[in-house]
Amino acid sequence: MINYTHILAVVESERETQPALSRAVELADKTGASITAFMTIYDFSYEMTTMLSGEEREAMRAAVVKERTEWLTQQLADYSGNIQAVVEWDNRPYEAIIRHAINDKADIVVKATRSHDDLRSVIFTPTDWHLVRKCPTPVLLVKDHDWPADGNIIAAVNVGTEDREHAQLNDKITEIAQDYAKLLSGHVHLANSYPGTPLNIAIEVPEFDPESYNASVKNHHLEEMERHSTRFGIPLDNCHVKEGLPEKVIPFVAKNIDAELVIIGTVGRVGISAALIGNTAEHVIDELNCDVLAIKPDGFESPVRV
């Protein structure tokens, strides 16, 4: 069951609308949680004013923060509920967001994504990616749309894994999907991809039977999906097992059933390994055209220090 007590909604002053704040209010209405409307600001020109002393620069920054806090407070007048305005001066917004989420024990961070009609339906900013990788709190990336009742919620799982951490994450994702389905009067779907036949093996090993291999892999994933769905009481009609890469299969399923929310697990890889290997979850998220809830495995520790 979802028992949110504190929601951190990221506000961006350059936006005409604040989808993150609207979604946070919607969640707060259903859970009774309080909301912190959090905004970061930074202007490099204030740091370069060498004619001013450190105290004077600090006073100028404080004045800007005060002015933006007053602006944010005025914006919050249009929303109902228990909402606190917080503005911080920081040139690394994602670090400020993560620190505040940890310090204030936020249950979830809600941030809006950006729409772009020419390149793709949704664009994720560097701050989005940093939050997905490094924030220990669940991160909800939202679009400017409603969550209709009787909608579809996807738990993106990897039922074919033999890794214990990923198996535990599968359970966690599925449980959260069921909690959201109860909260939103929706339906849970499970989506899982499995790899196709490796072409290099088929070419290099003459006795290799690609059809038998592919059927074996498919049956393994189907059996594991049935086992997983049975444990959680999810109908097989709501289970989707398809051949292909996760970044293609999950967005395909989401579009096909018109999902309003996809819940996905992220291992939070950072540094060189993230640059060289990449994160599967990020590739999936980048292709989705609906809200995404990114979940970390239990025990995850953020590289951002409080």
C-alpha positions in Angstrom: 0.0 0.0 0.0 1.2 3.5 -0.8 1.7 5.5 2.4 3.3 8.7 1.2 3.7 11.4 3.8 6.0 13.8 2.0 6.3 14.5 -1.7 9.1 16.5 -3.3 7.8 18.3 -6.4 10.5 19.9 -8.6 9.3 23.3 -10.0 11.0 24.9 -13.0 10.4 28.6 -13.4 10.8 28.6 -17.2 7.7 26.4 -17.6 4.3 27.9 -18.3 2.7 25.0 -16.5 4.0 22.8 -13.7 3.0 19.2 -14.4 5.1 17.9 -11.6 3.3 20.1 -9.1 -0.1 19.0 -10.5 0.8 15.4 -10.3 2.2 15.8 -6.7 -1.1 17.4 -5.7 -3.0 14.5 -7.3 -0.9 12.0 -5.3 -1.3 14.1 -2.1 -5.1 14.2 -2.5 -5.1 10.4 -2.6 -2.5 9.8 0.2 -2.8 12.8 2.5 0.9 13.6 2.0 2.4 17.1 2.4 4.3 18.6 -0.5 7.5 20.6 -0.8 7.6 22.6 -4.0 11.3 22.8 -4.6 13.1 25.0 -7.1 16.8 25.6 -7.7 18.3 28.8 -9.2 21.7 29.9 -10.2 23.2 32.8 -12.1 26.9 32.5 -12.9 27.1 36.3 -13.3 26.7 36.7 -9.6 29.8 34.6 -9.0 31.8 36.7 -11.5 31.1 40.1 -9.9 34.7 40.6 -8.7 34.1 44.2 -7.7 31.9 43.0 -4.8 33.0 41.4 -1.6 32.0 37.9 -0.6 29.5 39.3 1.8 28.0 41.5 -0.9 27.7 38.6 -3.4 26.1 36.5 -0.7 23.6 39.3 0.0 22.8 39.5 -3.7 22.2 35.8 -3.9 20.0 35.9 -0.8 17.9 38.7 -2.4 17.4 36.7 -5.6 16.4 33.6 -3.5 13.9 35.7 -1.5 12.4 37.2 -4.7 12.0 33.7 -6.3 10.6 32.3 -3.1 7.9 35.0 -3.1 7.2 34.2 -6.8 6.9 30.5 -6.1 4.6 31.2 -3.1 2.3 33.2 -5.3 2.2 30.3 -7.8 1.2 27.9 -5.1 -1.9 29.9 -4.3 -3.5 28.2 -7.3 -3.1 24.8 -5.7 -4.9 23.3 -2.7 -3.3 21.3 0.1 -0.3 21.5 2.4 2.5 22.9 0.1 5.7 24.5 1.3 7.9 26.6 -1.1 11.6 26.1 -0.9 14.2 27.8 -3.2 17.9 27.0 -3.1 20.9 28.5 -4.9 22.8 25.7 -6.5 24.6 25.2 -9.8 24.0 21.5 -9.7 20.2 21.1 -9.5 20.1 17.3 -9.3 22.4 17.4 -6.2 20.3 19.9 -4.5 17.2 17.9 -5.2 18.7 14.6 -4.0 20.1 16.2 -0.8 16.7 17.8 0.0 14.9 14.5 -0.7 17.3 12.7 1.7 17.3 15.3 4.4 13.5 15.7 4.4 12.9 12.0 4.0 10.7 12.5 0.9 8.9 9.4 -0.2 9.0 10.3 -3.9 10.5 12.9 -6.1 8.2 14.2 -8.9 9.7 16.0 -11.9 8.2 17.0 -15.2 9.8 15.9 -18.5 10.0 18.1 -21.6 7.9 17.8 -24.7 9.4 18.3 -28.2 7.2 18.0 -31.3 10.0 17.9 -33.8 12.5 15.4 -32.4 10.4 13.1 -30.2 7.4 13.3 -28.0 9.4 13.6 -24.8 13.0 14.8 -24.1 14.8 14.0 -20.8 17.2 16.6 -19.5 20.6 15.9 -17.9 19.0 16.6 -14.5 16.4 13.8 -15.2 19.2 11.3 -16.0 21.2 12.3 -12.9 18.1 11.7 -10.7 17.3 8.4 -12.4 20.9 7.2 -11.7 21.6 8.8 -8.3 18.5 9.5 -6.4 17.7 6.8 -3.7 14.1 8.0 -3.6 11.7 6.8 -6.3 11.6 9.3 -9.1 8.4 10.0 -11.0 9.0 11.7 -14.4 5.7 13.1 -15.6 4.0 14.5 -18.7 1.4 17.2 -18.8 -1.7 14.9 -18.9 -4.2 13.3 -16.5 -4.2 9.9 -14.9 -7.5 8.5 -16.0 -9.3 5.9 -13.8 -9.4 2.3 -15.2 -6.0 3.0 -16.9 -3.1 0.6 -17.5 0.0 0.4 -15.4 3.1 -1.5 -16.6 5.6 -3.2 -14.4 8.7 -3.7 -16.5 10.3 -6.9 -15.3 13.1 -9.3 -16.2 11.6 -12.7 -15.2 14.4 -14.6 -17.0 17.1 -13.3 -14.7 19.1 -15.6 -12.4 20.5 -12.6 -10.5 19.1 -12.4 -7.0 19.1 -8.6 -6.9 17.2 -8.3 -10.2 14.7 -10.9 -9.0 14.1 -8.9 -5.8 13.7 -5.8 -7.9 11.1 -7.6 -10.0 9.1 -8.3 -6.9 9.4 -4.7 -5.7 8.4 -3.3 -9.0 5.4 -5.6 -9.3 4.2 -4.8 -5.8 4.5 -1.0 -6.4 2.6 -1.4 -9.7 -0.2 -3.2 -7.8 -0.2 -0.4 -5.2 -0.6 2.3 -7.9 -3.3 0.2 -9.5 -5.3 0.3 -6.3 -4.6 4.0 -5.8 -5.6 4.9 -9.4 -8.3 2.2 -9.9 -6.1 0.9 -12.7 -4.9 -2.5 -14.1 -1.5 -4.0 -13.8 0.3 -5.4 -16.8 3.7 -7.1 -16.8 6.1 -6.6 -19.7 9.2 -8.7 -20.3 11.6 -8.9 -23.3 13.9 -11.8 -24.2 16.9 -11.9 -26.5 16.8 -13.3 -30.0 19.2 -15.9 -31.4 22.8 -14.6 -31.4 23.7 -14.3 -35.1 27.4 -15.0 -34.5 26.7 -18.4 -32.9 24.3 -19.3 -35.7 27.0 -18.5 -38.3 30.1 -19.9 -36.5 28.6 -23.1 -35.2 27.2 -25.2 -38.1 25.4 -27.7 -35.8 23.6 -24.9 -33.9 19.8 -24.9 -34.3 18.6 -21.3 -34.0 15.0 -22.2 -34.1 15.3 -24.7 -31.2 17.4 -22.2 -29.2 14.9 -19.4 -29.8 12.0 -21.6 -28.8 13.8 -22.7 -25.7 14.5 -19.1 -24.6 11.0 -18.1 -25.3 9.5 -21.0 -23.4 11.8 -20.3 -20.4 10.6 -16.6 -20.2 7.0 -17.6 -20.7 7.2 -20.2 -17.8 9.0 -17.7 -15.6 6.4 -15.0 -16.4 3.5 -17.4 -15.6 5.2 -18.3 -12.3 5.8 -14.6 -11.4 2.3 -13.5 -12.4 0.7 -16.3 -10.5 2.5 -15.3 -7.3 1.0 -11.8 -7.6 -2.4 -12.8 -8.9 -2.0 -11.0 -12.3 -4.0 -12.5 -15.2 -1.9 -14.0 -18.0 -3.9 -11.9 -20.5 -2.1 -8.9 -18.8 1.4 -10.5 -19.3 3.5 -9.5 -22.4 6.5 -11.5 -23.3 8.1 -10.5 -26.5 11.4 -11.0 -28.3 13.7 -8.0 -28.7 15.6 -5.4 -26.7 13.9 -3.9 -23.6 14.1 -0.4 -25.0 11.9 -1.5 -28.0 9.6 -4.1 -26.4 8.5 -2.1 -23.3 7.7 1.1 -25.2 5.8 -1.0 -27.8 3.7 -2.6 -25.1 3.1 0.7 -23.4 1.9 2.3 -26.7 -0.2 -0.8 -27.6 -2.2 -0.8 -24.4 -2.1 3.0 -24.0 -0.3 2.8 -20.6 -0.5 5.8 -18.3 2.5 4.7 -16.1 5.5 2.5 -16.5 7.4 1.3 -13.4 10.9 0.3 -14.1 13.9 -0.6 -11.9 17.3 1.1 -12.2 20.5 -0.2 -10.8 21.9 3.4 -10.7 25.2 2.7 -12.5 27.4 5.8 -12.5 30.8 6.9 -13.6 32.9 5.2 -16.3 30.7 2.0 -16.3 27.6 4.1 -17.1 29.4 5.9 -19.9 30.8 2.7 -21.5 28.0 0.2 -20.8 25.0 2.4 -20.4 21.9 1.7 -18.4 19.1 -0.4 -19.9 16.5 1.4 -17.9 17.6 4.7 -19.4 17.3 3.4 -22.9 13.8 2.2 -22.1 12.8 5.5 -20.5 14.1 7.4 -23.5 11.6 5.7 -25.8 8.5 6.0 -23.6 5.7 8.4 -24.2 4.0 8.2 -20.8 4.8 8.8 -17.1 7.7 6.7 -15.7 8.4 5.7 -12.1 12.1 4.8 -11.6 12.8 2.5 -8.6 16.1 1.6 -7.1 16.9 -1.8 -5.5 16.8 -2.1 -1.7 20.1 -1.0 -0.2 21.0 1.5 -2.9 23.3 4.3 -1.7 23.4 7.5 -3.6 26.8 8.9 -4.6 25.5 12.4 -3.7 26.6 13.1 -0.1 24.3 15.0 2.2 
